[in-house]
């Protein structure tokens, strides 16, 4: 009976979001209230355990939200200045090859947007671009949903990865190698999937080559201590690689005198990007990338800035059932190496410079603020409640009980289903971040019980959560809303679900092999 009660709050969240199609900001608070009730009635929750767990959860949430809000504000400012549109037009002009252009937009450029902001924006932005290029709307949304999923964990300026690291209390340097390795495989699978949906399966050689490059760049950045830039950098490397590849194909076309009618090799694009808007967008995000590189890379600058740290101490607490959480500190805040600090600084500076250059109207900053509020406020409520529920379950012993039961039921084969847990969480909550918060501690405890490297199962969890992004109704609905598919999200999901399950099962098999080899 106890195991069903421990799983009940998560079950309520999943039921509300999957069956009733509630959003995370509605289902999260309900799940939190149910969690409080279950912990009090069945697990001996005391007022002290409650306030300690929720205070820790609030600090962790604030750490995450301090990245989300300025990242979205900067995105909306650049978008109002025409920067995002200019980047897309520049790609069309530079690549020209229609098949490679479509795959690049759905797979690499969508990853760039995920690296900048996320929250369904890649699907909402790139989907209409593909439609404008002649792709059928359902295929367009499905291709981007599948194509961008590989970059989600290291997207949002690293906020998801940093949240995961904080929730499971595992340093990013320990977690990054396993996560980046699994996601390199996901990168290839997502590229192939997007190509198949776009009916460009014959372009698999280009996808394989680019995936090796993108996966390698993401791995190098993540393991090198630049997790906030890993998704963005990998996506950009894919875009650059596609441009170079297009030039090579164009050269071969001329050399071999291949006709323009041959599939996949078209004339250079005719679109022209607004150079001022394009330059401004590149400067804005280039500045963020340079600053984050400088303050994150090991060295005297990082050491000096990272020394400014604040952590709230918390006492040890014990439930009436005897479950003990030892004393410790809450989330560490390092102001001068926190991505949100520099995102906010660049966003404020961008508002002034873009207005001075005449790229945005006098009141555009208000419009950007309103767009940021509409995007971030609902997500903030969902994050706060989901994080609160996760830490409540952790401090009341519910997560430990779930881990013990799962380890007994599945045993050493648990890595096979580990990514499916992440997929389920992202599908239900609409967010890899929420999935990691709910199930990350569970995966860690199962790993410890089965004597498997915790980094491997946690990496499988977040890789599965990334895959779940292509199935999440919340993200699919966002994409449908910008491509004239309102109410047709079911048609899109019928395309994405087979790819998500196939990639998830393949990833689980890979995680099982890694566990047997004692990697990570």
C-alpha positions as CSV (number, residue, x, y, z in Angstrom):
1,X,0.0,0.0,0.0
2,X,2.8,2.4,0.9
3,X,4.4,2.2,-2.6
4,X,1.1,3.2,-4.2
5,X,0.8,6.1,-1.9
6,X,4.4,7.2,-2.6
7,X,3.6,7.1,-6.4
8,X,0.2,8.8,-6.0
9,X,1.3,12.5,-6.3
10,X,3.3,11.8,-9.5
11,X,0.4,9.7,-10.8
12,X,-2.0,12.6,-10.2
13,X,0.3,15.0,-12.2
14,X,0.6,12.5,-15.0
15,X,-3.2,11.8,-15.0
16,X,-4.1,15.5,-15.1
17,X,-1.7,16.3,-17.9
18,X,-2.1,13.3,-20.1
19,X,-5.8,12.6,-19.7
20,X,-7.3,16.0,-19.0
21,X,-4.6,17.9,-21.0
22,X,-3.9,20.2,-18.1
23,X,-0.8,22.4,-18.3
24,X,2.1,22.1,-16.0
25,X,1.2,25.3,-14.2
26,X,-2.2,23.8,-13.3
27,X,-1.2,20.2,-12.7
28,X,1.9,21.1,-10.7
29,X,0.2,22.9,-7.8
30,X,-2.5,20.1,-7.6
31,X,0.2,17.5,-7.4
32,X,2.0,19.5,-4.8
33,X,-1.1,19.7,-2.6
34,X,-1.7,16.0,-3.0
35,X,1.9,15.4,-2.1
36,X,1.6,17.4,1.1
37,X,-1.5,15.4,2.1
38,X,0.0,12.0,1.4
39,X,3.3,12.9,3.1
40,X,1.3,14.1,6.2
41,X,-1.1,11.2,6.4
42,X,1.2,8.3,5.4
43,X,4.8,9.3,5.8
44,X,4.9,11.3,9.0
45,X,5.4,14.8,7.5
46,X,6.1,17.4,10.2
47,X,5.9,21.2,9.9
48,X,9.7,21.4,10.1
49,X,10.3,18.8,7.4
50,X,7.7,20.7,5.2
51,X,9.3,24.1,5.6
52,X,12.9,22.9,5.1
53,X,12.0,20.9,1.9
54,X,10.0,23.8,0.5
55,X,12.5,26.5,1.3
56,X,15.2,24.4,-0.4
57,X,12.8,23.9,-3.4
58,X,12.1,27.7,-3.6
59,X,15.8,28.5,-3.7
60,X,16.4,26.0,-6.4
61,X,13.5,27.3,-8.4
62,X,14.8,30.9,-8.1
63,X,18.2,29.7,-9.4
64,X,16.5,28.2,-12.5
65,X,14.0,31.1,-13.0
66,X,16.9,33.6,-12.9
67,X,18.1,32.1,-16.2
68,X,14.7,31.5,-17.9
69,X,13.4,35.1,-17.6
70,X,16.3,37.0,-19.0
71,X,16.9,34.4,-21.7
72,X,13.4,34.8,-22.9
73,X,13.6,38.6,-22.7
74,X,16.7,38.7,-24.8
75,X,15.1,36.3,-27.4
76,X,12.0,38.4,-27.7
77,X,14.0,41.6,-28.1
78,X,16.2,40.1,-30.9
79,X,13.0,38.7,-32.5
80,X,11.3,42.1,-32.5
81,X,14.4,43.5,-34.2
82,X,14.0,40.9,-37.0
83,X,17.1,39.1,-35.9
84,X,15.7,35.6,-35.9
85,X,14.0,36.1,-39.3
86,X,17.3,37.5,-40.6
87,X,19.2,34.4,-39.5
88,X,16.7,32.1,-41.2
89,X,16.9,34.2,-44.4
90,X,20.7,34.1,-44.3
91,X,20.6,30.3,-44.0
92,X,18.3,30.0,-47.0
93,X,20.7,32.2,-49.0
94,X,23.9,30.4,-47.9
95,X,22.7,26.8,-48.2
96,X,20.5,26.8,-51.3
97,X,20.3,23.0,-51.5
98,X,16.7,22.5,-50.7
99,X,17.0,19.1,-49.0
100,X,19.9,20.1,-46.9
101,X,18.2,23.4,-46.0
102,X,15.1,21.7,-44.7
103,X,17.0,19.2,-42.6
104,X,19.3,22.0,-41.3
105,X,16.3,24.1,-40.2
106,X,14.5,21.2,-38.5
107,X,17.5,19.7,-36.9
108,X,20.4,22.2,-36.4
109,X,18.8,25.7,-36.5
110,X,16.0,24.5,-34.2
111,X,18.8,23.4,-31.8
112,X,20.2,26.9,-31.9
113,X,16.8,28.3,-30.8
114,X,16.5,25.6,-28.1
115,X,19.9,26.7,-26.9
116,X,18.8,30.3,-26.6
117,X,15.3,29.9,-25.1
118,X,13.4,26.7,-25.6
119,X,9.9,26.3,-24.2
120,X,8.5,25.2,-27.5
121,X,9.9,28.2,-29.4
122,X,11.9,26.1,-31.8
123,X,8.8,24.4,-33.1
124,X,6.8,27.6,-33.1
125,X,9.5,29.5,-35.1
126,X,10.9,26.8,-37.4
127,X,7.6,25.1,-38.2
128,X,6.2,28.1,-40.2
129,X,9.6,28.5,-42.0
130,X,9.3,24.9,-43.3
131,X,5.7,25.5,-44.4
132,X,6.8,28.6,-46.3
133,X,9.3,26.4,-48.1
134,X,6.5,24.1,-49.2
135,X,6.5,21.4,-46.5
136,X,3.1,20.1,-45.5
137,X,2.2,21.6,-42.1
138,X,1.8,18.4,-40.1
139,X,5.1,17.1,-41.5
140,X,6.8,20.5,-40.7
141,X,5.8,20.5,-37.0
142,X,6.6,16.8,-36.6
143,X,10.0,17.2,-38.2
144,X,11.0,20.1,-35.9
145,X,9.6,18.3,-32.9
146,X,11.8,15.3,-33.6
147,X,14.7,17.3,-35.0
148,X,15.3,19.6,-32.0
149,X,14.9,17.0,-29.2
150,X,18.6,16.1,-29.0
151,X,19.6,19.6,-27.8
152,X,17.0,20.0,-25.0
153,X,19.2,18.9,-22.1
154,X,21.9,21.4,-22.8
155,X,19.5,24.0,-24.2
156,X,18.0,27.1,-22.5
157,X,21.5,28.3,-21.8
158,X,22.2,25.2,-19.8
159,X,19.4,25.7,-17.3
160,X,18.0,22.1,-17.6
161,X,21.4,20.6,-17.1
162,X,22.2,22.9,-14.2
163,X,18.8,22.1,-12.5
164,X,19.4,18.4,-12.9
165,X,22.8,18.7,-11.4
166,X,21.5,20.6,-8.4
167,X,18.5,18.3,-7.8
168,X,20.5,15.1,-7.8
169,X,23.4,16.7,-6.0
170,X,25.9,15.6,-8.6
171,X,28.6,17.9,-9.9
172,X,28.2,18.8,-13.6
173,X,31.7,17.6,-14.3
174,X,30.7,14.1,-13.2
175,X,27.4,14.1,-15.1
176,X,28.4,15.8,-18.4
177,X,30.5,12.9,-20.0
178,X,27.6,10.4,-19.7
179,X,24.9,12.8,-20.7
180,X,26.8,14.2,-23.7
181,X,27.8,10.7,-24.8
182,X,24.2,9.4,-24.8
183,X,22.9,12.6,-26.4
184,X,25.4,12.3,-29.2
185,X,23.6,9.1,-30.2
186,X,20.3,10.9,-29.8
187,X,21.5,13.7,-32.1
188,X,22.1,11.2,-34.9
189,X,18.7,9.5,-34.4
190,X,16.9,12.8,-34.3
191,X,18.6,13.9,-37.6
192,X,17.6,10.7,-39.3
193,X,14.1,10.9,-38.0
194,X,13.6,14.5,-39.2
195,X,14.9,13.5,-42.6
196,X,12.5,10.6,-42.8
197,X,9.5,12.8,-41.9
198,X,10.6,15.3,-44.5
199,X,10.9,12.4,-47.0
200,X,14.6,13.1,-47.3
201,X,15.8,9.8,-46.0
202,X,18.3,9.6,-48.9
203,X,20.3,12.4,-47.3
204,X,21.4,10.0,-44.5
205,X,25.1,10.3,-45.4
206,X,25.0,14.1,-44.7
207,X,23.1,13.6,-41.5
208,X,25.6,11.0,-40.2
209,X,28.5,13.3,-41.0
210,X,26.9,16.4,-39.4
211,X,25.8,14.4,-36.3
212,X,29.3,13.3,-35.6
213,X,30.4,17.0,-35.7
214,X,27.5,18.3,-33.7
215,X,27.6,15.5,-31.1
216,X,31.4,16.0,-30.7
217,X,31.0,19.8,-30.3
218,X,28.3,19.4,-27.6
219,X,30.4,16.8,-25.8
220,X,33.5,19.0,-25.9
221,X,31.7,22.0,-24.6
222,X,29.8,20.1,-21.9
223,X,32.8,18.2,-20.6
224,X,35.0,21.3,-20.9
225,X,32.8,23.1,-18.3
226,X,30.7,25.1,-20.8
227,X,27.4,23.4,-20.3
228,X,25.4,26.7,-20.7
229,X,26.8,26.9,-24.2
230,X,26.8,23.3,-25.2
231,X,23.4,23.1,-26.9
232,X,23.8,26.5,-28.6
233,X,27.3,25.8,-29.7
234,X,26.4,22.3,-31.1
235,X,23.5,23.8,-33.0
236,X,25.6,26.5,-34.5
237,X,28.3,24.1,-35.5
238,X,25.6,22.1,-37.3
239,X,24.5,25.2,-39.2
240,X,28.1,26.1,-40.1
241,X,28.8,22.5,-41.1
242,X,25.7,22.5,-43.3
243,X,26.8,25.7,-45.1
244,X,30.2,24.2,-45.8
245,X,28.7,21.0,-46.9
246,X,26.4,22.9,-49.3
247,X,29.4,24.7,-50.8
248,X,31.0,21.3,-51.3
249,X,27.9,19.9,-53.0
250,X,27.7,23.0,-55.2
251,X,31.3,22.6,-56.2
252,X,30.8,18.9,-57.0
253,X,27.7,19.8,-59.0
254,X,29.6,22.2,-61.2
255,X,32.5,19.8,-61.6
256,X,30.3,16.9,-62.6
257,X,27.8,19.0,-64.5
258,X,24.8,17.6,-62.6
259,X,21.5,19.1,-63.7
260,X,19.5,21.3,-61.4
261,X,16.6,18.8,-61.5
262,X,18.5,16.1,-59.7
263,X,17.0,15.6,-56.2
264,X,18.6,17.4,-53.3
265,X,20.9,19.8,-55.3
266,X,19.3,23.1,-56.0
267,X,20.4,26.5,-57.1
268,X,21.7,28.9,-54.4
269,X,18.9,30.5,-52.4
270,X,17.5,33.9,-53.3
271,X,16.5,35.0,-49.8
272,X,18.4,38.0,-48.5
273,X,18.8,38.7,-44.8
274,X,18.6,42.2,-43.4
275,X,22.3,42.7,-42.6
276,X,21.7,45.1,-39.7
277,X,19.2,42.8,-38.0
278,X,21.4,39.8,-38.6
279,X,24.5,41.6,-37.3
280,X,22.6,42.7,-34.2
281,X,21.4,39.2,-33.4
282,X,24.9,37.8,-33.8
283,X,26.4,40.5,-31.6
284,X,23.8,39.9,-28.9
285,X,24.2,36.2,-28.6
286,X,27.9,36.3,-29.5
287,X,28.4,38.6,-26.5
288,X,26.6,36.2,-24.2
289,X,28.7,33.3,-25.5
290,X,31.9,35.2,-25.1
291,X,31.1,36.3,-21.5
292,X,29.9,32.8,-20.5
293,X,33.1,31.3,-21.9
294,X,35.2,33.8,-20.0
295,X,33.6,33.3,-16.7
296,X,33.0,29.6,-16.9
297,X,36.3,28.2,-18.2
298,X,38.8,27.2,-15.4
299,X,41.3,30.0,-14.7
300,X,41.9,33.0,-12.5
301,X,38.8,34.8,-13.7
302,X,36.5,32.0,-12.9
303,X,38.2,31.3,-9.6
304,X,37.8,35.0,-8.6
305,X,34.2,35.4,-9.7
306,X,33.1,32.0,-8.4
307,X,34.4,32.9,-4.9
308,X,31.4,35.2,-4.5
309,X,28.9,32.5,-3.2
310,X,25.9,32.5,-1.0
311,X,24.2,29.4,0.4
312,X,21.5,29.1,3.1
313,X,22.2,26.6,5.8
314,X,19.4,24.2,6.7
315,X,19.0,22.0,9.8
316,X,18.6,18.2,9.7
317,X,15.0,17.1,9.9
318,X,13.2,13.8,10.8
319,X,9.7,12.7,9.9
320,X,7.4,11.0,12.5
321,X,8.1,7.8,10.6
322,X,11.8,8.1,11.3
323,X,13.2,9.2,7.9
324,X,16.2,11.4,8.4
325,X,17.4,14.2,6.1
326,X,20.8,15.4,7.5
327,X,21.7,19.1,7.9
328,X,23.1,20.8,4.8
329,X,23.2,23.9,2.6
330,X,20.6,24.9,0.0
331,X,21.3,25.8,-3.6
332,X,24.5,27.8,-4.1
333,X,24.2,31.2,-5.7
334,X,27.3,32.4,-7.5
335,X,26.2,35.8,-8.9
336,X,29.1,36.5,-11.2
337,X,29.2,33.1,-12.9
338,X,25.4,32.6,-13.1
339,X,24.2,32.7,-16.7
340,X,21.2,34.8,-15.7
341,X,23.4,37.7,-14.6
342,X,24.9,38.1,-18.0
343,X,21.8,37.3,-19.9
344,X,20.0,40.1,-18.0
345,X,22.9,42.5,-18.6
346,X,23.0,41.8,-22.3
347,X,19.2,42.0,-22.6
348,X,19.2,45.5,-20.9
349,X,22.0,46.7,-23.1
350,X,20.3,45.2,-26.2
351,X,17.1,47.1,-25.5
352,X,19.1,50.4,-25.6
353,X,21.3,49.6,-28.5
354,X,18.6,48.1,-30.7
355,X,16.4,51.2,-30.1
356,X,19.4,53.5,-30.8
357,X,20.0,51.8,-34.1
358,X,16.3,52.1,-35.0
359,X,15.8,48.3,-35.2
360,X,13.0,48.4,-32.6
361,X,10.2,50.9,-31.9
362,X,10.4,53.2,-28.8
363,X,7.9,51.0,-26.9
364,X,9.2,47.6,-28.1
365,X,10.8,46.8,-24.8
366,X,7.3,46.7,-23.3
367,X,6.2,44.3,-26.0
368,X,9.2,42.1,-25.3
369,X,8.4,42.3,-21.5
370,X,4.8,41.2,-22.2
371,X,5.9,38.3,-24.4
372,X,8.4,37.3,-21.7
373,X,5.7,37.4,-19.1
374,X,3.3,35.3,-21.2
375,X,6.0,32.7,-21.7
376,X,7.8,32.6,-18.4
377,X,5.1,33.3,-15.8
378,X,3.1,30.1,-16.4
379,X,6.3,28.1,-16.7
380,X,7.5,29.6,-13.4
381,X,4.5,28.4,-11.4
382,X,4.9,24.9,-12.9
383,X,8.6,24.8,-12.0
384,X,8.1,26.0,-8.5
385,X,5.4,23.5,-7.7
386,X,7.2,20.6,-9.5
387,X,10.5,21.3,-7.6
388,X,8.6,21.7,-4.4
389,X,6.9,18.3,-4.9
390,X,10.2,16.6,-5.8
391,X,12.0,17.9,-2.6
392,X,8.9,17.1,-0.5
393,X,9.0,13.5,-1.7
394,X,12.7,13.3,-1.2
395,X,12.6,14.7,2.4
396,X,9.6,12.5,3.4
397,X,11.1,9.2,2.2
398,X,8.7,8.7,-0.7
399,X,11.4,8.8,-3.4
400,X,13.6,6.3,-1.5
401,X,10.6,3.9,-1.2
402,X,9.9,4.2,-5.0
403,X,13.6,3.6,-5.7
404,X,13.7,0.5,-3.5
405,X,10.6,-1.0,-5.1
406,X,11.7,-0.3,-8.7
407,X,15.2,-1.8,-8.0
408,X,13.5,-5.0,-6.7
409,X,11.1,-5.3,-9.6
410,X,13.4,-4.6,-12.5
411,X,16.8,-5.4,-11.0
412,X,20.0,-5.1,-13.0
413,X,18.0,-4.5,-16.2
414,X,16.8,-1.1,-15.0
415,X,19.0,0.9,-17.4
416,X,16.9,-0.5,-20.2
417,X,13.8,1.4,-18.9
418,X,15.6,4.3,-17.4
419,X,15.2,6.6,-20.6
420,X,11.5,5.5,-20.8
421,X,11.0,7.0,-17.3
422,X,12.4,10.3,-18.6
423,X,10.2,10.1,-21.7
424,X,7.1,9.5,-19.6
425,X,7.9,12.5,-17.4
426,X,8.5,14.9,-20.3
427,X,5.4,13.6,-22.1
428,X,3.3,14.2,-19.1
429,X,4.7,17.5,-17.8
430,X,5.7,19.0,-21.2
431,X,9.2,19.6,-19.9
432,X,12.5,17.7,-19.7
433,X,13.2,20.0,-16.7
434,X,10.1,18.9,-14.8
435,X,10.8,15.3,-15.7
436,X,14.3,15.5,-14.3
437,X,13.1,17.2,-11.1
438,X,10.5,14.6,-10.6
439,X,12.5,11.5,-11.5
440,X,16.2,12.5,-11.2
441,X,16.5,11.7,-7.5
442,X,14.7,8.4,-8.1
443,X,17.1,7.4,-10.8
444,X,20.1,8.3,-8.5
445,X,18.8,6.2,-5.7
446,X,18.0,3.2,-7.9
447,X,21.6,3.4,-9.3
448,X,23.0,3.4,-5.8
449,X,20.9,0.3,-4.8
450,X,22.0,-1.6,-8.0
451,X,25.6,-0.5,-7.8
452,X,25.4,1.3,-11.1
453,X,27.2,4.5,-11.7
454,X,24.6,7.2,-10.8
455,X,25.8,9.5,-13.6
456,X,24.8,6.9,-16.2
457,X,21.1,6.5,-15.0
458,X,20.8,10.2,-14.5
459,X,22.1,10.8,-17.9
460,X,19.7,8.3,-19.3
461,X,16.9,10.1,-17.5
462,X,17.7,13.4,-19.0
463,X,18.4,12.0,-22.5
464,X,15.0,10.3,-22.3
465,X,13.4,13.6,-21.1
466,X,14.9,15.2,-24.2
467,X,13.4,12.6,-26.4
468,X,10.1,13.1,-24.6
469,X,10.0,16.7,-25.9
470,X,9.0,15.4,-29.3
471,X,6.0,13.8,-27.7
472,X,5.0,16.4,-25.2
473,X,1.5,17.7,-26.1
474,X,2.3,21.2,-24.6
475,X,5.1,21.7,-27.2
476,X,3.2,20.2,-30.1
477,X,0.3,22.5,-29.4
478,X,2.7,25.5,-29.5
479,X,3.9,24.4,-32.9
480,X,0.5,23.8,-34.2
481,X,-0.7,27.2,-33.2
482,X,1.8,29.0,-35.6
483,X,1.2,26.7,-38.6
484,X,-2.6,26.7,-38.9
485,X,-3.0,23.3,-37.2
486,X,-5.1,24.3,-34.2
487,X,-6.8,21.2,-32.9
488,X,-4.7,18.9,-35.1
489,X,-1.9,18.1,-32.6
490,X,-3.0,14.5,-32.6
491,X,-2.0,14.1,-36.2
492,X,1.4,15.5,-35.4
493,X,1.9,13.2,-32.4
494,X,0.9,10.1,-34.5
495,X,4.1,11.0,-36.5
496,X,6.4,11.7,-33.6
497,X,5.4,8.9,-31.2
498,X,6.9,6.0,-33.2
499,X,10.2,7.9,-33.5
500,X,10.3,8.8,-29.8
501,X,9.6,5.2,-28.6
502,X,12.1,3.7,-31.0
503,X,14.9,6.2,-30.0
504,X,14.1,5.7,-26.3
505,X,14.3,1.9,-26.6
506,X,17.6,2.1,-28.5
507,X,18.9,4.5,-25.9
508,X,17.9,2.1,-23.1
509,X,19.8,-0.7,-24.7
510,X,22.8,1.5,-25.0
511,X,22.6,2.5,-21.3
512,X,22.3,-1.2,-20.4
513,X,25.4,-2.0,-22.4
514,X,27.3,0.9,-20.7
515,X,26.2,-0.3,-17.3
516,X,27.5,-3.8,-18.0
517,X,30.8,-2.3,-19.1
518,X,30.9,-0.2,-15.9
519,X,31.3,3.0,-17.9
520,X,31.0,6.4,-16.3
